[in-house]
Amino acid sequence: MTDVQDTESLSYPLAPPAALEPPEQWAQLRQQCPVARVTLPSGDEAALLTRYADVKKALSDPRLSREGLASPDAARVAAGDSEGIFSSPMAKALNDEGHERWRRMVGKWFTAKRMKALRPAMEAMADQLIDEMQEHGRPADLVTQLAFPLPVFVICTMLGVPQSDRDRFKGWSDMFLNTTRYTRAETEAAHGEFAAYMSGLIAGKRAHPGDDLLSLLMAGADAEGEPMSEAGLVATGQALLLAGHETTAGFLTMMVAHLLSDRRRWERLLADRSLIRLAVEEVLRFDPNGSGFGMLRYVHEDTELSGGSVLAGTTVVCSMAAANRDESAWEGADAMDLGRTPNPHLTFGAGAHSCLGQPLARTELQAVLTVLLRRLPTLDLGVAAGDLRRQEGLLTTPLRELRVIW
């Protein structure tokens, strides 16, 4: 096994040959250098994990923490010394709440049962957006006409946030997810503007509470009867709004792109709608972009992994997308099998910090796919799959647009 200290540092993130394909280095790294030295956009070095077993352990092992990323010696992600999401005031406020306490207070509102109750409204909104898309005519851009507005509608409705502000959310989220696109001054200004917006929204709800999630969190308390702090409420609103629309919009777009890039996949779902749930899970596993940059963890104690050791003080990048293509964990890992089961992919992370909103994302993906198959059975790509382009310079890498015809 190649020692991580003896290898040349790779520039990270790794560039794929095409928008729907994984970086060519993944397979070689998993076999020959599963704990690889990488240089982040900031210029700082980190260790990249690409094996399924290693990524799962790193995300679950308490010796590696997300909170440690605020340490002075933790690797910074963003270029130009800009303040990234991992060291933002939002992240610090959430850390101050205590992760387990915060998760208990918020997580009860994101159960699979509660998300299932929202599904009829999701499907109704998808129908409405498809009506508007058909009126607009073809080709249509699925990103702007369906994949982005639907998650915004859902999360804004849940939180009690005006949908009219959705363009502002997009700008703020791009700033929060910055790696190379914005300066420190620009990102700090965005953090301040977004926090001020959310503070004002919460103040309004204190005066006139509703049945939305922010109002419910304000009225709630932890097991000891202590309410969430004001800073915690603001940060929670920010985090849920960002995660609730940005990543889901990217997943929705990539899901359709993958299913249509090989027409046999779409035809199989048209013939057997019972595969929709399994197909969504397989797209989440198969897509090389869904996990974006990957999850970062700070190593507090020397830790042995299957691919080598990571030393205390190291920042590791857990590439869930690379782990999801690990041949030692998956039969036919580089093939999309819409009937694959079981499918314990790592797209939503693992352990205590796994994605809180994954029931919401899964429900939205299943709802949209159900409606698209019913409403637009002849849906097809309006451009060649090889001509699709990703967003660059952000922690997430969704498609810039997805032209479709029907």
Secondary structure, DSSP 4 states (H G I P E B T S, - for coil): ---GGGSPPEESSPPPSSTTS--THHHHHHHH-SEEEEE-TTS-EEEEE-SHHHHHHHHH-TTEESGGGGSTTSPP-SGGG---GGGSHHHHHHHHH-HHHHHHHHHTTS-HHHHHHHHHHHHHHHHHHHHHHHHH-SSEEHIIIIITHHHHHHHHHHHT--GGGHHHHHHHHHHHTBSSSS-HHHHHHHHHHHHHHHHHHHHHHHHS--SSHHHHHHH---TTSPPPPHHHHHHHHHHHHHHHHHHHHHHHHHHHHHHHHSHHHHHHHHH-GGGHHHHHHHHHHH-SSTTTT-EEEEESS-EEETTEEE-TT-EEEE-HHHHTT-TTTSTTTTS--TT--S----TT--GGGS-TTHHHHHHHHHHHHHHHHHH-TT-EESS-GGG--B--SBSS--BS--EEE-
